[in-house]
Amino acid sequence: MVSTGAVPNLAFRRLRGPRSAGEFAAAIRRSAREIGEQVACDARYIGRVESGEIRCPNYAYERVFRHMFPGTTLEDLGFSPRASVRGRAARPAADAPQPPTAPPPAPGSDTDEESDVLRRVFMTSGTTAVAAVSLGLGLGGPAASLPLQRRVGETEVSAVERAVRQIRLLDDRHGGDWLYRRASQPLKAAYALLDAGTASRGATADRLHSGAGELALSVGWLAHDSGRFEDARSHYAEALATARVAGDPALEAHAFCNASFLARDTGRPREAVRAAEAGLRAAQPLGSPRLRALLALREAGGRAGLGDRTGCERALGRAHTAFSAGPSGADPEWMSFFREAELEMLEAQCWAALGDWSRAARHADRAVRLQDPHFTRNLALYRAELTWDLARGGRPEEAASAGHAVLDLLDEVQSSRIRSMLHDAVAALGPRPAASPEVRDFMDRYEAATTDA
């Protein structure tokens, strides 16, 4: 088993005192109700915090803990600073300051309509004369009001780039359902800047096109993850058009990569193959083996959907060869999620599409073991794939155990894609009366969780 490097949270354990994990969880739920929060805290959650698996709680839990223990900081409670949990180095831009992070997580609350972080990150102006949106805010800065008639320069372009990173940050932790409706406004503002035609020429204008296109892809991904497939298709097409206008092969490769993934997920495997091949052509001059590896995996997924086992295996072979070349300075910033765990996950999905459930389960299990537990959404996704593969492979008790691990994360993750996978896995386990006690226990818990949702 691959070590996650988790460090036990002794400070949080001391706060529990002599209470059992269940008693402490009940106290947390009571405190949440006192301030109008909703958290489904149980003994499992307490165990995950105390083991160090959860390095930083979501915002709802943070507010509850601060209510329970006034005057304390996250560090006082034994947690890591929020910024350190998901920071990723950005690829340098020729004429831009170096932002400290890139893609994914961040938390949320069951009462997402009233989420403080959303109000701060995606607040908009009430006037129609400006493209006013919190482009690229940190978790508390002011919204940027961008009059359409002003000349667009470094400030506005950097704001678009920060908005892309912020959306990715929020997505990896929380999933697309929570975020999609709020993320469209920054996208509209970015394209308003393009339409205004006031950007400086040269590198700044190129960065604005690239940033707007990446923003379209990020919003498209949120639509994709939340089951809004036609919206996703539209956003991906918008990004591809932006790439073509700007002559940006990196953006073009990214757009084709996402389009291939969407085509596979919506039952259009031949289109998935064609889009992946187009992405590979665009990526060829970029010098990123990891990008070529991901696009080869997209092709493999499409070929698996066509039932082309030989073609799938060849594409998987190319993916492994390219991946083994290691990371490169030419790797796009958005690909920071693409590590060995993701490679295993995408290969698992190929074998599942080909009906080789045992092989699919082996790769899904590796993905779960390799994945950094702080990237909650992807961890839930990998566990859902494992649950499905085990259920279809005739291993119901193991599937139930993996399914429990998915349910442990659904307080933090709102992804229609993951819930759909879990629903299919439950259906594959067969009728409840014929199931073993372990499987019935999982089915009961799943039913309760989906009823509450």
N, C-alpha and C positions, 0 to 999 in steps of 0.2 A: 504493500500500500504506500502510495506517495504521501510524504508528510506535508501537511499544509503550513507548518511552521507556526501554528496558533500558540499564543502565550496565554496561560490562564489569567483570568481577571480576578485577582485576589482582593482588590478593593471592593468590587461589587459583592463578592462572596462575604466579606466582612459585614457589609450593610445588611445582608440577609439575617445574620446572627443565628439564633437557635431555631428559627422558623424553617419548616420544610420548604422545598422548592414550590410545591403546590400552594402552601399558605402565603408565601411571598408573592406568588403570581396573583393570588386573590387580592392581596393588599394593593398591588399595582392597578388591578382593574377597578378597585374601589376609588383609588386616587384619580384615575382617569375620569371616572364619572363625575367626580367633584368639579372638574374643570371643563366638562363637556367634551372630552375626548373619547374615542372608541378604540380600544386595543384588545385583541383576543389573546392576552398573555396567558400562558400555561406553564407547567413545569418544564416542558421541552424547551420553551424559549429561555427560561432561566438557566437551564443547563447549557444552552448554546452560548449565552453571554458569559457564564462563569468559565467555560472551557476556552474562551477566547475566540470562538468561531465568529461571533459578532463583534467586530472591533469598534463599530460605531452604530448606535441605534438610529432608527428613522426619526423624523422630526416629531411625530406624535409621541413616541416613547420618550424622546428627549424632554418634551414639555412636561410629561407626567413625572419623570425623574426629578426635574427641577422643582416641581411642585412638592414632591415628597421630601426632597432634601434641599431646602432653600439655601441659596448662596453658593452652591457647588457648581463646578464646571464639568464638562465631559471628562476631562483629564482626572479630576478629583474622584470621579466614579469609576476610574480604571479604563476608560475608553480612549481611543486614539483621536487626535483632532480630525474633524471631518475632512479637511482638505488633504490630509495625508493618506486617507484610505483609498482614494481613487485618482491621485495625481498621476499624470502621464506626460512625458516630455513631448513637446511638439516638434515637428520638423521645421528647421529654420526657414524663414522666408527671406528673400534677398534684401528687402527694404523695410522689414517689419521688426518691431520689438519681439522678443521671445516670450510667448505666454507660457506659464508653467505647467499647464495641464492640457489634456485633450479628452477623449471620450469618457465614458459612462459613470457611475451610479448616483444614487441619492435617493432618498426615501420619500415617504409621504405619509398620509393619514387616511384612515377610512373615511373621514369627512373631508374628502378632497375638494369639494366645492368651496370650502372655507380655508383652504390651506394657505398659511402665511407665505410659504416659499413661492407658491404660484403667483400670489398677488405681487410679490416683489420681483419675480423673474419675468412675468409676462403682463405687467400692467401696461395699459395703453392710454393715449391721450384722447380726450373727448372731442378735439377739434378735427375738422376735415381738411384743413389747409396744410397739414403737416403729416409726414409719415412718422408718427410718434410711437415708439415701442421700446421696450427694455431690451434692446439688442445687446447681447453679451454682458448682461449684468453679472456681478457676483451675487451673493445671496443677500443683497441689501443696498446696492447702489441706486442712484436715481435713474429714472427712465431718460433715454436720449431722445430729445425732440429734434427731428431732422426736417427743416423746411425744404420743400421740393425745389425751390428756386436757388438754394445756396449751392456753392461748388462743393462737390464731394471730395474729401481728402482722407488723410490717415485716420482721423478720429472715427469717421463713419465706417470705413472699411474694417478697421480693427473691431468695431462694435459688431459687425456682421460675423466676423470670424469667431468672436467670443460667444455669440449666440449659438453658433454651431456646436461649440464645445460644451456649452451649458446644457443644450438639449441632449447631447450624448451622455453627459454626466448623469442627468436625471433619468434617462431611459434605462441605462444598464442596471440601475438599482431597482427601478420601479415598473418598467414595462410601458407599452404604448397606450393602453387604455386610459391611464391616468393623465396622460400628457397631450394627446393628439389635438383635442379641441382647443387647447391653449397655445399650441405651437404655430398655428397658421398665421397669427398676426405678425410675428417677426419676419416670416417669409414674405408676406405682402409688403412689409416695409422695405425689405431688401430689394425686391423687384421694382418698387416705386422709385428707389434710388437709381436703378438701371434705366427705367423708363424716362426719368427726368433728363437723362443725357448730359449731366453736369459733372460727371467724374473726370478727374484728371486723366490725361493720356498715359500710356506706358504701363509701368509696373503696378501702379495704384488701380488703374482701370482693370487690368488683368486680375488682380486680387479680388476686386469687387465682383467680377463675373464668376470667378472660382468660388468665392464665398457664398454668393447667392445660389449657385448650383449645388454646392454641398448642403446648404440649408434646405433646398428642395428635396434632396435625397434623404436628409435626416427626418424631415416631416413626412416624406413618403414612407420611410421605414416605420414611423409611428403608426401610420395608417395600415401598413402591412401587418404589423404585430397585433393590431387591434381588430383585424378582420375586415377592414374597409378597403377591399382589394381594388375597386375601381378608382378610389381616391389615390391609392398608392401608385397605380399605373399612370395616372395623370401627372403626378408629381415627378415620377421617374422620367416620363417623356419630357417634361419641362426642363429637367436637369440636363437631359441629353441634348435638347435643342440649344440650351445655353452653352454647353461644351462645344457644339459644332460652330456656333456663332463666334465663340471666343478662340477657337482653334486650340482647345485645352485637352490633350490626350489623356491626362490623368483623370480629369473629371469625366471624360467619355468612358474610360475603362470602368470607373466606379459606377456610372449609370448603367452600363451594360451588365455589370456584376449583380446589381440589385434587381434589374429587370429579369435576369435569368432566374434568380432565386424566386421572384414572384411568380414567374411562369411555371416553375416546378410546383410551387405550392397551390396553384390554381388549376392543375391538371392539364398544362400545355407543355409537355416534355420536349416536343420538337422545337418549340419556340425557345425553351430554356437552353437547349444545345446551341441554337443559332446565336442567341444573345451572348452566351459564354464565349463562343468562337470569335464574335465581333469584339468582345472585351479583350481577348487575348491579342488580337491584332493591334488594338489601340495601346495595350500595355507593353508591347514588344520593345519600343525604344526607351522605356522609362527606367530599365535597369533594376527592377525589383523582383527577385525570385519569389518572394512571399506573395506578391500580387498575382504572379502567374500561377502559383500553387492554388490560391483561392479560386481563381477563374477555372482552373482545371477541375477542381472539386465541383464547381457549379455545372460544368459540362458533364461530369460523372453522374451528378444527380439527375440531369435530364436524360442521359442515356439509360440509367436505371429505370426511370419512369417509362421508357420505351421498351423495356424488357431486353435491352441490348447488353447482356452480361459481359461479352468480350470487349465492347467499346467502353463500358463502364470501368472494367479492370485496367484497360490501357490508360484511361484518363486518371484513374487513381494512382497508377504508377508514375505518371508525369507529375502529379501533385506531390507525391512523396519525394521525388527527386528534387523538385524545385524547393520544397520546404526544407530539405536537408542542407541546402546551401546556406541557411541561416538568415538572420535579419540583416538589413542593409540600410544605409543612410538614404537610399532612394525609396524606401517603403513609405507609402502615404500615411499621413497621420491617422486617418479614419480606420486603418487596419490594425490599430494597437490591440484590438480584441482578439486578433487571429493568432492564437498560440496552439500548442499541441493539443490541448483539450478540444478546441474547436475543430481541428483536423479530424480527431477521433469521432466527434459528434457527426460531422458531415459524412464521414465514411459509414458510420452506423446507419444513417438514413438511407444511404445507397443500398446497403445489404437488406434493410427492411423493405425497400421498394422492390427488391428482387425476390423477397420471400425467404431469405436465409436468416431466420430469426435468431438462431444461436450465434451466428457470427455478428449480427447486428447488436445483440446484447453484450457481447464481449467488448466491442468498440464503445458502446454507450457507457458501460461500466468504467472503462478506462477514462472516458471524458469526465465522468463524475469525479473520479479519483484525482485527476490532474487539475481540475478547475479550481482556481482561487475562490474560496468560499465567500469572499467579500463582493464578488460580482454576482449578486443575488439572482437577477433575472436569468442569466445564462445557466446558473447552477440549477435553478428550477426547471429550465428547459431540458437540460441534459438528464435530469432525474425523471422527467416525464417521458422522454424518449426511452429510457431504460425500463420504466414501468410498462410501456406499450410493447416493447420487444419481448420482455419476459412473459407478459400475458399472452401474446400471440404465439410464443414459443412453448406454451404448455407448462410454465413454471409459476403457478398462481401465488404460492406463498411468498416467493421471492418478489414477485410483482407487487404484492400488497405491501411488503416492507419498503420497497422503493417508492410506492405511492404515498405512504405515510410521510416520507422525507419531502415529497413535493408539497403536501398539505402544510408541512411545517413552515413553508416559505410564502404561502399565499396571502398572509397578512401584509407582506411587503411588496408583493409582485402582483400587478394587475395586467395580465396579458391574455387576451382571448385565445391566442394561438396555444398557449400552454394549457389553458382550461379545456380547450377542445381536444388536445392530445390525451389529457387525463380522462375525459369523458369517454373517448374511444377505448382507452385501456380498461376502464371499468366494464364497458359493454363486452369487451373480449373475455373477461373473466367468467362470463356465463351467468346463469340464474343464481340468485342468492341462496335458495334452499339447498342447492347441491354443493355450495361452497364450504370450505373448511372454516372453523372458528376464526382463524387469523384473517382469512379473506373477507369474511362477513364483517369483522371489526373494521377493516379498511373501508368496505362499502358503506357501512353506517357512518363513519367519520366523513367520507366524501359527500354523502347525501346531506349531512348536517352542514358541511362547509358551503356547498353549493346552494342550499336553501337559504342560509344566512346571507349569502352574496346577492 
